[in-house]
């Protein structure tokens, strides 16, 4: 175990650093390096500091924030990060400089594979972390408070792996927070959330149920949660006392529960679901088969489809049911061979994004937090990303991810996960062609601002191949000896690709995605305007 001495530290540090700060650095280094930590702990801090390289961690979190509607917070965090990073690397390090800790002082299990060679004061990782967390906090204080421990963890990781001194880390944190504060003074944060966009689709009269009579509502508590939404079950039970509410048990099949209810002598006349997009798609499939209207109570992490339809809260959904107001929406069908089609309400994809979904779901069972699981999964998937070979309507290509969105999407985002129309009768296809490994991050660039910033940093291409269709045939070739999964609405289909692959003489599988116009009636408040995209008119 290496020991740091005050004499050696004083020689290595910048001349502008006072002697008392050098002594404090030496004492902190001795304390950190003298801590006998478990190898798994060392591995965790090494991975965290690696994930924060080039801001990948913060860009990932910004993408998640953009998806859940906190785009201003994501944008301010990223802009603060970019400004702090530029100030740190272009000015501060050249003025203050300083040498890094020597490897002999750092326990072997903690050392980075490649030790940084740039000047040491201040820490760029710490500055970026503080700038992002503080920038987000100015727009959304609760989100900033949730991100702050991650930022502090990144700062400490630089000490743990022996890349920086204590004064470097503290200086970086101060610089980053200061840059974000200056940005907030120059461009004031917007008070409160922005007004909601105008919902898509044309109004339609549906059967009303003021007290919930005839409604069967399935609740999937494993879909994720929102930190700002009221408990949807309480809203349903209070506002719809005659509705039947069925809470799924762990591992219970949602579709089977709905089919069992529909097989009763007196079946429900309205199907409802409280959950995320995957749960909504499953119940929408059964509603289509039974010809029944669908009540969607937002209860997941993202709720993309509900947002497009204008269902912003459980209260809004209940009021629409009570008044009998709704809209007719297109869906898509995902078909593997002769298997029954899978109903898709937002998007289907193959490549890096399905890998991310599968890794996130596996981690969520251990971490018990979908947001944290998503961040950890993104790091692992991007690090191990491999292209997928596909044949799109007879054209062979290598892709990071192939996305097929239901309805036209925002043209500025690589991933079409938030449809703008409910009834335009089109699929929107995005092909993220394989190339530089770092550009696999485009598969997780969900928001317009995060995508635009990543383009300016040349982390994703200026243009992504995009086109519309009503039907698309895709042949998926094996990757690393296995058939890649096909994601749909936050779920990953594995059985369909495996069965379809077994039916072909060559490994891989074939799937078809086709639009189904006007497939399902959904309760939502009346807009009383012509069909239009979210936020404006056609």
Buried (B, 14 or more C-beta within 10 A) or exposed (E): EBEBEBEBBBEBBBEEBEEEBBEBBBBBBBEBBEEEBEEEBBEBBBBBBBBBEBBBBBBBBBBBBBBBBBBBBBBBBBBBBBBBBEBBBEEBBEEBBBBBBBEEBBBEEBBBEEBBEEBBBBBBBBBBBBBBBBBBBBBBEEBBEBBBEBBBBBBBBBBBBBBBBBBBBBBBBBBBBBBBBEBBEEEEBEEEEEEEBBBBBBBBEBBBBEEBBBBBBBBBBBBBBBEEBEEBBEBBBEBBEEBBBBEBEEEEEBBEBBEEBBEEEEEBBBBBBBBBBBBBBBBBBBBBBBEBBBBBBBBBBBBBBBBBBBBBBBBBBBBBBBBBBBBBBBBBBBBBBEBEBBBBBBBBBBBBBBBBBBBBBEBBEEBEBBBBBBBBBBBBBBEEBBBBBBBBEEEEBBBBBBBBBBBBBBEEBBBBBBBBBBBBEBBBBBBBBBBEEBBBBBBBBBBBBBBBBBBEBEBBBEEBBBEBBEEBBBBBBBBEEEBBBBBBBBBBBBEBBBBBBEEEEEEBBBBBBBBBEEBBBBBBBBBEEEBBBBEEEE
